[in-house]
Amino acid sequence: MSAPRFAVTTDVLSADRLMAALEADARTRGEGCGALCSFVGVVRATHQHRRVRYLEYEAFAPLAIKTFEQIRDEAAGLLADTELAIHHRTGRLEIGEASVVIVAAAAHRAAAFQACRFAIERVKQIAPVWKHEFFEDGEAWVEGAIADPADAAAHRQAVERSCA
């Protein structure tokens, strides 16, 4: 795989590069790769009716990568022959820039969609990534990961949301 499967980086994120790398890796596994699904989280211009100037993300990278691996393992336990890749950006991000890219590869489209949705739900729940929003009229830290990675209720909630 030419792009790392999991990354926390200050570099600009590329969904295309990550999709190509995961597809090449996934086509030789199980039934092969019949579907790719991606999610790209982008910095919005407003949050709760406040105008956003820019965001800054911080992460504890070694633990975040282990968390991304855990999310991959959880998704594989739910959906056979499914592969995930997750990249999260840190540092200052401007409006319209990608903060997170998730790609799911699976033999069938339903599993790819479900794995991608499950992954972003779990990233929001358990990844050690924190967002600092800068508004025209002030600033605020947005609550980051709030669930213990071993919390069964949080895991069930992510499963329910991804199957909705």
C-alpha positions in Angstrom: 0.0 0.0 0.0 1.6 3.3 -1.1 -0.2 5.4 1.5 -0.1 4.3 5.1 -3.4 2.8 6.2 -3.6 5.0 9.3 -2.1 8.5 9.8 -2.2 11.6 11.8 -0.5 14.3 9.8 -0.2 18.0 9.1 -0.1 17.3 5.4 -3.1 18.1 3.2 -5.3 15.0 3.0 -6.1 13.2 -0.3 -9.1 10.9 -0.5 -8.1 9.8 -4.1 -4.7 8.7 -3.0 -6.0 6.8 0.0 -8.8 5.1 -2.1 -6.4 4.0 -4.7 -4.0 2.5 -2.1 -6.7 0.7 -0.2 -8.3 -0.7 -3.3 -5.0 -2.1 -4.5 -4.5 -3.7 -1.1 -8.1 -5.0 -0.8 -8.5 -6.5 -4.2 -6.4 -9.5 -3.3 -8.3 -10.3 -0.1 -11.5 -12.5 0.4 -14.0 -11.8 -2.3 -11.9 -8.9 -3.6 -12.9 -5.3 -3.7 -16.3 -4.6 -5.3 -16.9 -1.3 -3.5 -15.1 1.7 -2.1 -16.8 4.2 0.1 -15.2 7.4 1.4 -16.0 10.0 4.0 -14.3 13.3 4.0 -14.9 15.6 6.9 -14.5 19.3 5.8 -14.1 22.5 7.9 -17.4 24.3 7.8 -17.9 28.1 7.6 -20.3 28.1 10.6 -20.8 26.1 13.8 -23.9 26.6 16.0 -24.8 29.8 14.1 -21.3 31.3 14.7 -19.0 32.2 11.8 -15.8 30.1 11.9 -12.5 31.7 10.9 -10.4 28.5 11.1 -9.8 25.4 13.2 -6.8 23.9 14.9 -6.7 20.2 15.5 -4.5 18.5 18.1 -4.0 14.7 18.5 -1.9 12.3 20.5 -0.7 10.6 17.3 0.6 7.2 18.6 -2.6 6.6 20.6 -4.8 7.9 17.7 -3.2 5.4 15.3 -3.7 2.6 17.7 -7.3 3.7 18.1 -7.7 3.8 14.3 -6.4 0.2 14.2 -8.9 -0.8 16.9 -11.7 0.7 14.8 -10.5 -1.3 11.8 -10.5 -4.5 13.9 -14.0 -3.7 15.2 -15.3 -3.1 11.7 -13.8 -6.3 10.5 -15.5 -8.1 13.3 -18.9 -6.7 12.1 -18.4 -6.9 8.4 -16.3 -9.7 6.8 -13.8 -8.9 4.1 -13.9 -5.2 5.0 -10.8 -3.0 5.1 -10.5 0.5 6.4 -8.0 3.4 6.1 -8.2 6.5 8.3 -6.2 9.7 8.0 -6.7 12.7 10.4 -5.1 16.1 9.9 -3.7 18.2 12.7 -2.6 21.9 12.9 -4.4 24.9 11.4 -7.1 24.2 8.9 -9.0 26.7 6.8 -12.6 26.7 5.7 -13.1 23.9 3.1 -10.1 21.9 4.0 -10.4 18.2 4.8 -9.8 17.3 8.5 -10.5 13.5 8.2 -10.6 11.0 5.4 -12.0 7.5 5.9 -12.0 4.9 3.2 -13.7 1.5 3.4 -13.2 -1.3 0.9 -15.4 -4.3 0.8 -16.7 -7.0 -1.6 -20.1 -5.4 -1.6 -21.4 -1.8 -1.4 -23.6 -2.2 1.7 -20.7 -3.3 3.8 -18.5 -0.5 2.5 -21.1 2.2 3.3 -21.7 0.6 6.8 -18.0 0.3 7.6 -17.3 4.0 6.6 -20.2 5.2 8.7 -19.2 3.0 11.6 -15.6 4.3 11.4 -16.5 8.0 11.6 -18.9 7.3 14.5 -16.1 5.6 16.4 -13.5 8.2 15.5 -15.7 10.8 17.1 -16.3 8.7 20.1 -12.9 7.4 21.0 -10.0 8.9 19.0 -7.7 11.2 21.0 -8.2 14.2 18.6 -9.2 17.6 19.8 -10.7 20.5 17.9 -10.1 24.2 18.7 -12.5 26.5 16.8 -11.8 30.1 16.2 -14.8 32.3 15.5 -15.2 35.9 14.5 -16.4 36.6 18.0 -14.2 34.3 20.1 -12.9 30.7 20.3 -13.9 27.4 21.9 -12.6 23.9 22.3 -15.0 21.3 21.0 -15.3 18.2 23.2 -13.2 15.4 21.7 -13.4 11.7 22.4 -15.8 11.1 25.2 -16.1 7.3 25.4 -13.8 4.7 26.8 -12.7 2.6 23.8 -13.8 -0.5 25.7 -17.3 1.0 26.5 -19.8 -1.5 25.1 -22.7 0.9 25.1 -20.8 3.4 23.0 -19.8 0.6 20.6 -23.4 -0.5 20.3 -24.4 3.1 19.6 -21.9 3.3 16.7 -23.2 0.1 15.3 -26.8 1.3 15.5 -26.0 4.6 13.8 -24.0 2.8 11.0 -26.9 0.4 10.3 -29.6 3.1 10.3 
